[in-house]
Amino acid sequence: MAEWIRRINLLWVFIILLAFHGLMYYAMENDDWLSLTLIASLVDTVILAGIKYVAMGMRKQKRR
C-alpha cells in the first residue's frame, strides 16, 4: 500500500477529486457548489500529500 501511495501523482488526484466533488455538490443542488468543490478537493489532496510525505519518510528509514 505504501508503495502505491508513493507513486501517486498529486495533480491527477486533484483533478479527479475536483470532478467527483463537483458532480456531487452540483447534484445536491448546492448554490456554492464551485467553492465547496475547490475547498474539498484541496483539503483531500493536502491530506493525501501528507500521507505521501510520511510514506516516503518510512522508505528512507527502511534503507538505513
C-alpha positions in Angstrom: 0.0 0.0 0.0 2.8 2.4 0.9 4.5 1.8 -2.5 1.3 2.7 -4.3 0.9 5.9 -2.3 4.5 6.9 -3.1 3.8 6.6 -6.9 0.6 8.7 -6.9 0.7 11.9 -9.0 -1.0 14.6 -6.8 -2.0 16.7 -9.8 -4.1 13.9 -11.3 -5.6 13.1 -7.8 -6.6 16.8 -7.5 -8.2 16.8 -11.0 -10.1 13.5 -10.3 -11.3 14.7 -6.9 -12.3 18.1 -8.4 -14.5 16.3 -10.9 -16.2 14.0 -8.4 -16.7 16.7 -5.8 -18.1 19.0 -8.5 -20.6 16.4 -9.6 -21.6 15.6 -6.1 -22.2 19.2 -5.0 -23.9 20.1 -8.2 -26.2 17.1 -8.0 -27.1 18.1 -4.4 -28.2 21.5 -5.9 -25.9 23.4 -3.6 -25.7 27.1 -4.5 -22.0 27.3 -3.6 -21.0 24.1 -5.4 -18.0 25.6 -7.1 -16.3 26.9 -3.9 -17.2 23.8 -2.0 -15.7 21.7 -4.8 -12.4 23.6 -4.7 -12.1 23.6 -0.9 -13.0 19.9 -0.6 -10.6 18.9 -3.4 -7.7 20.9 -1.9 -8.3 19.5 1.6 -8.3 15.9 0.3 -5.2 16.5 -1.8 -3.3 18.1 1.1 -4.2 15.1 3.3 -3.0 12.7 0.7 0.2 14.7 0.2 0.8 14.4 3.9 0.3 10.7 3.8 2.6 10.5 0.8 5.3 12.5 2.7 5.1 10.1 5.7 5.3 7.1 3.4 8.4 8.5 1.7 9.9 9.1 5.2 9.2 5.5 6.1 11.0 4.3 3.0 14.1 6.3 3.9 14.2 4.8 7.4 14.0 1.3 5.9 17.1 1.9 3.8 19.2 2.7 6.9 
